[in-house]
Amino acid sequence: LTKLLIIDAIFYHLQSVSAYCTMGCMSPVSQSVANTLKRALLVWASILYFGNPVTNSGIVGIMMVVSGVFLYNHVRRIYQS
């Protein structure tokens, strides 16, 4: 149990450090969009790996997240040029 807690603490620390590094490279809005996409991908990974049931509202929610990320990137590219 102690070994698993140490491994968990190490991965949590690495995740925190990587989040701070990406904050320096991205705008706060881009960071928020990336974090939202990450959460949606984790939901899909849990569905595939653990076989969690998928509800209609869950599918709609994930589709909204993914389409929102693509729409944000599209609009950002338009306004950068």
N, C-alpha and C positions, 0 to 999 in steps of 0.2 A: 504494500500500500504506500509506503514512504517513497519507494522508487517511482511509482506512478505519479505521485504528487510533485516530485521534483521534475519529472519529464513535463508534466502539465505546466508547471511554473516557468520552465525554460521556453516552451512554445508560446505561452502568453506574453512573456517578455519580448520574444522575437516578433510577435504580431504587433505589439505596441511600438517597438522601434521602427518596424516597416511602415506603420501608419504615420508616425512622425516624419519619416523620410518622404513619403508620398505627399504629405501636406506641404512640404517645402517646394515640391515640383508642380503642384496643381492648385487651381483656385478652390476656395471652399465649396462652391457649388459643384464643381467637377468631382471633388472628393466625396461629397454627399451622394452624387449620382453613382459613383463607383461603389460606394458602400451599399447602396440599395441593390445594385446588380449583384454584388457578392452575396447578399442575404438571399436573393431569389435563387441563385445558383446552389446555395447550400440547401435550400428547401428541395430543389430537384434532386440533389445528390442523396438526401435522406430518403426521398421517395424511391429512387433507384436502388440504393444500397439496403435499406431496412424494409422496403416494401410497404411503407406507410400508405394508408388510403388517400386517394386524391378526390377532393370534392369539386363540384362545379365552380364554387366561389374561389377555391384555391387556384384552379386553372385560370380563371378570369383575372385574378390578382397578379399572378405571375406573368400573364400575357401583357397586362397593363404596365408592369415594371419594365419588362424587356422592350416594349414598344416606346415607353417613355425615355429610356436610355438612348435608343436609336434616334428618336425625334430630337432629343437634346443635342446629340452629337451633330445631327444634320443642321439644326439651326445655328449651332456654334460655328460650324464651318462656313455657313453663309455669311454670318456677321464678321468673321475674321478677315474675309477677303474683300 
